[in-house]
Amino acid sequence: MNASQPQASRPAFEIALLALLATLWGAAYTFIKIGVETIPPVTFIAARTALAGGLLWAVMALRGVAMPRDPVLWRRFFIQAILNSAIPFTLIAWAELSVEAGLATILNSTTPVFAFLMTALWFRHEPTSGRKLLGVALGLAGACLIVGVQALDGLGREVVAQVAIIVASACYAGAAIFGKGFKGVDPMAPAAGSLICGAVILAPVSLLMDRPWTIHPSGASLAALLGLSVFSTALAFAIYFRLLHTLGSVSVTSQAFLRVPIGVAIGAVFLGEALSPTIWAGLVCVVAGVAVITVPARPKTRPTSVTQAKGPA
């Protein structure tokens, strides 16, 4: 009985971690918005990946866990870096220079849609079902209701920047699927390794494009960079790679929906923003959608036949 108790409580704990991940990544939009005011996007993201990767590597060293030395594994870290940090981080940071936050949130919440479609149509690395499709639809509808359909009014004005966010969302979906392949290693290893590889990719681009030695960042931008690196990157990535193995790629990407109501809740608590009936309806849709995607369905039990109940004659 005692051995089964941890398994029974595990889904609740994993969903709590999913909510924490959504909170950490939801805060990233604010950090980025403040950071890119005085730090160019490529340099900002290069510093983000370098600081977060170095921090995770240091934490692993303190825990007595060594980084893998297998070159094949490091090639996989490099691919993960391209999909999960170098391309999407830079695209979103650049796009936030012109795209409004509400529309950016809706566009970025399409990640679970891409993850579901990639899983169902191509990779098929985990089961897909009508139940998960319903959850994806509910979550996306809820995100639109919470942010407000008026946010879609800006759709098409900054087409290139908006497409950049959608491409970033597709990259995140591909990264979630690819990241399931890191089995048998500490979750911090692919997190640290992919971030360090991301910094290696972006540092030369930063030097060529931005000439960072000429930049004069504000104190607010530096504080945003620190918060983004420690909380929304290092800690978030460690949780992310754990959840990929416990919940699966489609379920983990569903945190993109949760980021929307969490951001609204922060505004309501700290800024006194009112919650309209539409927001409450959207919140119900988002929570229902994430629950449908994440909480495992109960297995169907077959009714015991009369002959089985009686036993052998």
C-alpha positions as CSV (number, residue, x, y, z in Angstrom):
1,M,0.0,0.0,0.0
2,N,2.8,2.4,0.9
3,A,4.6,1.7,-2.3
4,S,1.6,2.8,-4.3
5,Q,1.1,6.1,-2.5
6,P,3.8,8.0,-4.3
7,Q,2.5,6.9,-7.6
8,A,-1.0,8.0,-6.7
9,S,0.2,11.5,-5.7
10,R,2.6,11.9,-8.6
11,P,0.2,13.4,-11.2
12,A,-0.8,16.2,-8.8
13,F,2.9,17.0,-8.2
14,E,3.7,17.0,-11.9
15,I,0.8,19.3,-12.7
16,A,2.0,21.6,-9.9
17,L,5.4,21.7,-11.5
18,L,3.7,22.4,-14.8
19,A,2.0,25.4,-13.3
20,L,5.3,26.6,-11.8
21,L,6.9,26.2,-15.3
22,A,4.1,28.3,-16.8
23,T,4.6,31.0,-14.2
24,L,8.3,31.1,-14.8
25,W,8.0,31.3,-18.5
26,G,5.0,33.7,-18.3
27,A,7.2,36.1,-16.4
28,A,9.8,35.9,-19.3
29,Y,7.7,38.2,-21.5
30,T,8.0,41.0,-19.0
31,F,11.7,40.4,-18.5
32,I,12.3,40.5,-22.2
33,K,10.3,43.6,-22.8
34,I,12.3,45.5,-20.2
35,G,15.6,44.0,-21.2
36,V,15.5,44.8,-24.9
37,E,14.8,48.5,-24.2
38,T,18.6,49.1,-23.9
39,I,20.1,45.7,-24.8
40,P,19.9,44.5,-28.5
41,P,17.9,41.2,-28.8
42,V,20.7,38.9,-29.9
43,T,23.1,40.1,-27.2
44,F,20.4,39.9,-24.6
45,I,19.6,36.3,-25.5
46,A,23.2,35.4,-25.8
47,A,23.8,36.7,-22.3
48,R,20.6,34.9,-21.1
49,T,21.7,31.5,-22.4
50,A,25.3,31.9,-21.1
51,L,24.3,33.0,-17.6
52,A,21.6,30.3,-17.3
53,G,23.8,27.5,-18.7
54,G,26.7,28.5,-16.5
55,L,24.5,28.6,-13.4
56,L,23.1,25.1,-14.1
57,W,26.6,23.7,-14.7
58,A,27.7,25.2,-11.3
59,V,24.7,23.6,-9.6
60,M,25.5,20.3,-11.1
61,A,29.1,20.6,-9.9
62,L,27.8,21.4,-6.3
63,R,25.6,18.3,-6.5
64,G,28.6,16.2,-7.6
65,V,27.0,15.4,-11.0
66,A,29.4,15.6,-13.9
67,M,28.4,16.9,-17.4
68,P,28.3,14.1,-20.0
69,R,31.4,13.9,-22.3
70,D,29.8,11.8,-25.0
71,P,30.2,13.7,-28.3
72,V,27.0,12.2,-29.7
73,L,25.1,13.6,-26.7
74,W,26.7,17.0,-27.1
75,R,25.6,17.0,-30.8
76,R,22.1,16.4,-29.5
77,F,22.5,19.3,-27.1
78,F,23.5,21.5,-30.0
79,I,20.3,20.5,-32.0
80,Q,18.2,21.1,-28.8
81,A,19.8,24.5,-28.4
82,I,18.9,25.5,-32.0
83,L,15.2,24.5,-31.5
84,N,14.7,25.5,-27.9
85,S,16.8,28.6,-27.3
86,A,18.9,30.1,-30.1
87,I,16.1,30.5,-32.7
88,P,12.9,31.0,-30.6
89,F,14.5,33.2,-27.9
90,T,15.9,35.5,-30.5
91,L,12.8,35.6,-32.7
92,I,10.5,36.4,-29.7
93,A,12.9,39.1,-28.3
94,W,13.1,40.7,-31.7
95,A,9.3,40.5,-32.3
96,E,8.5,42.1,-29.0
97,L,10.0,45.3,-30.3
98,S,6.9,45.8,-32.4
99,V,4.2,43.2,-31.5
100,E,1.8,44.0,-28.6
101,A,2.0,41.7,-25.6
102,G,-1.6,40.4,-25.9
103,L,-1.2,39.3,-29.5
104,A,2.2,37.8,-28.8
105,T,0.7,35.7,-26.0
106,I,-1.9,34.3,-28.3
107,L,0.5,33.6,-31.1
108,N,3.0,31.9,-28.7
109,S,0.2,29.8,-27.2
110,T,0.0,27.8,-30.5
111,T,2.9,25.7,-29.3
112,P,0.6,22.8,-28.1
113,V,-1.2,22.9,-31.4
114,F,2.1,22.3,-33.3
115,A,3.2,19.7,-30.8
116,F,-0.1,17.8,-31.2
117,L,0.1,18.0,-35.0
118,M,3.7,17.0,-35.2
119,T,3.1,14.0,-32.9
120,A,-0.1,12.9,-34.7
121,L,1.1,13.3,-38.3
122,W,4.9,12.6,-38.2
123,F,6.7,11.5,-35.1
124,R,4.0,9.4,-33.3
125,H,6.4,9.0,-30.3
126,E,3.5,9.1,-27.9
127,P,-0.3,8.4,-28.1
128,T,-2.5,11.1,-29.5
129,S,-6.3,11.0,-29.1
130,G,-9.4,13.0,-29.6
131,R,-9.2,13.8,-25.9
132,K,-5.9,15.6,-26.4
133,L,-7.2,17.4,-29.5
134,L,-10.2,18.6,-27.5
135,G,-7.8,19.8,-24.8
136,V,-5.7,21.7,-27.3
137,A,-8.8,23.4,-28.8
138,L,-10.2,24.3,-25.3
139,G,-6.8,25.8,-24.3
140,L,-6.4,27.9,-27.4
141,A,-10.0,29.2,-27.2
142,G,-9.5,30.0,-23.6
143,A,-6.2,31.9,-24.3
144,C,-8.0,34.0,-26.9
145,L,-10.9,34.8,-24.5
146,I,-8.6,35.7,-21.6
147,V,-6.4,38.1,-23.6
148,G,-9.4,39.3,-25.5
149,V,-10.4,38.8,-29.1
150,Q,-9.7,42.5,-29.7
151,A,-6.0,41.5,-29.5
152,L,-6.5,39.8,-32.8
153,D,-7.3,43.2,-34.4
154,G,-3.5,43.7,-34.7
155,L,-3.1,40.5,-36.7
156,G,-1.5,41.3,-40.0
157,R,-0.1,44.7,-39.1
158,E,3.4,43.5,-38.3
159,V,3.3,40.4,-40.4
160,V,7.0,39.5,-40.3
161,A,7.3,39.9,-36.5
162,Q,4.1,37.9,-36.0
163,V,5.3,35.1,-38.3
164,A,8.5,35.1,-36.2
165,I,6.6,34.3,-33.1
166,I,4.7,31.5,-34.8
167,V,8.0,30.1,-36.1
168,A,9.3,30.3,-32.5
169,S,6.2,28.4,-31.3
170,A,6.8,25.6,-33.9
171,C,10.5,25.4,-32.8
172,Y,9.3,25.0,-29.1
173,A,7.1,22.2,-30.2
174,G,9.9,20.5,-32.1
175,A,12.2,20.9,-29.1
176,A,9.7,19.3,-26.8
177,I,9.5,16.3,-29.0
178,F,13.3,16.1,-29.6
179,G,13.9,16.6,-25.9
180,K,12.2,13.4,-24.9
181,G,15.2,11.6,-26.3
182,F,17.5,12.6,-23.4
183,K,16.9,9.5,-21.3
184,G,19.2,8.2,-18.6
185,V,20.8,11.5,-17.8
186,D,20.2,14.0,-15.1
187,P,17.5,16.5,-16.2
188,M,19.9,19.4,-15.6
189,A,22.4,18.0,-18.1
190,P,20.4,18.6,-21.3
191,A,19.2,21.9,-19.8
192,A,22.8,23.1,-19.1
193,G,24.2,21.6,-22.2
194,S,21.6,23.0,-24.6
195,L,21.9,26.5,-23.0
196,I,25.7,26.5,-23.2
197,C,25.5,25.4,-26.9
198,G,23.0,28.2,-27.4
199,A,25.4,30.7,-26.0
200,V,28.2,29.4,-28.3
201,I,25.9,29.8,-31.3
202,L,24.7,33.3,-30.4
203,A,27.9,34.9,-29.0
204,P,29.7,35.3,-32.4
205,V,26.4,36.8,-33.9
206,S,26.2,39.2,-31.0
207,L,29.9,40.3,-31.5
208,L,29.3,40.9,-35.2
209,M,25.9,42.5,-35.2
210,D,25.7,44.4,-31.9
211,R,29.3,45.1,-30.8
212,P,28.2,44.7,-27.2
213,W,31.2,46.7,-25.9
214,T,29.5,49.8,-27.2
215,I,26.2,49.1,-25.4
216,H,25.2,51.1,-22.3
217,P,22.4,49.0,-20.6
218,S,20.2,50.5,-18.0
219,G,20.0,49.0,-14.5
220,A,16.4,47.9,-15.2
221,S,17.6,45.9,-18.3
222,L,20.4,44.3,-16.3
223,A,18.0,43.3,-13.5
224,A,15.6,41.9,-16.1
225,L,18.5,39.9,-17.7
226,L,19.4,38.5,-14.3
227,G,15.8,37.5,-13.4
228,L,15.2,36.0,-16.9
229,S,18.5,34.0,-16.7
230,V,18.0,32.6,-13.1
231,F,14.3,32.0,-12.9
232,S,12.7,31.9,-16.3
233,T,15.6,30.0,-17.9
234,A,17.9,28.0,-15.6
235,L,15.2,26.9,-13.1
236,A,12.5,26.6,-15.8
237,F,14.7,24.4,-18.1
238,A,15.5,22.0,-15.2
239,I,11.8,21.6,-14.6
240,Y,11.0,21.4,-18.3
241,F,13.3,18.4,-19.0
242,R,12.0,16.5,-16.0
243,L,8.4,17.0,-17.2
244,L,9.2,15.9,-20.7
245,H,9.7,12.4,-19.3
246,T,6.9,12.3,-16.8
247,L,4.1,14.1,-18.7
248,G,5.1,13.9,-22.4
249,S,5.7,16.6,-25.0
250,V,2.1,17.5,-25.8
251,S,1.3,17.8,-22.1
252,V,4.4,19.9,-21.3
253,T,3.7,22.3,-24.1
254,S,0.2,22.9,-22.7
255,Q,1.8,25.2,-20.1
256,A,1.7,27.7,-23.0
257,F,-2.0,28.0,-22.2
258,L,-1.5,28.3,-18.5
259,R,0.9,31.2,-18.9
260,V,-2.1,33.3,-20.1
261,P,-4.3,33.1,-17.0
262,I,-1.3,33.3,-14.7
263,G,-0.2,36.6,-16.3
264,V,-3.8,37.9,-15.9
265,A,-3.9,36.8,-12.3
266,I,-0.6,38.6,-11.5
267,G,-2.1,41.8,-13.0
268,A,-5.3,41.4,-10.9
269,V,-3.4,40.8,-7.6
270,F,-0.6,43.4,-8.0
271,L,-2.1,46.0,-10.3
272,G,-5.8,45.8,-9.3
273,E,-6.9,44.9,-12.8
274,A,-10.5,43.8,-13.1
275,L,-11.5,40.3,-14.3
276,S,-14.4,40.4,-16.7
277,P,-16.9,37.5,-17.3
278,T,-15.1,36.8,-20.6
279,I,-11.8,36.3,-18.7
280,W,-13.4,33.9,-16.2
281,A,-14.9,31.9,-19.1
282,G,-11.5,31.8,-20.8
283,L,-9.9,30.6,-17.5
284,V,-12.4,27.8,-17.3
285,C,-11.6,26.8,-20.8
286,V,-7.8,26.9,-20.2
287,V,-7.9,24.9,-17.0
288,A,-10.3,22.3,-18.6
289,G,-8.0,22.1,-21.7
290,V,-4.9,21.5,-19.7
291,A,-6.6,19.0,-17.5
292,V,-7.9,17.0,-20.5
293,I,-4.4,17.0,-22.0
294,T,-2.5,16.3,-18.9
295,V,-4.5,14.2,-16.5
296,P,-4.4,10.5,-17.6
297,A,-7.8,9.0,-18.6
298,R,-9.1,6.3,-16.3
299,P,-8.6,2.8,-17.8
300,K,-11.9,1.2,-18.8
301,T,-12.7,-1.8,-16.6
302,R,-14.5,-4.8,-18.1
303,P,-17.5,-6.0,-16.2
304,T,-17.0,-9.4,-14.6
305,S,-19.1,-12.1,-16.4
306,V,-21.4,-14.4,-14.4
307,T,-19.3,-17.4,-15.3
308,Q,-16.2,-15.8,-14.1
309,A,-17.8,-14.8,-10.8
310,K,-18.9,-18.4,-10.2
311,G,-15.4,-19.8,-10.9
312,P,-14.6,-23.1,-12.5
313,A,-17.3,-25.7,-12.5
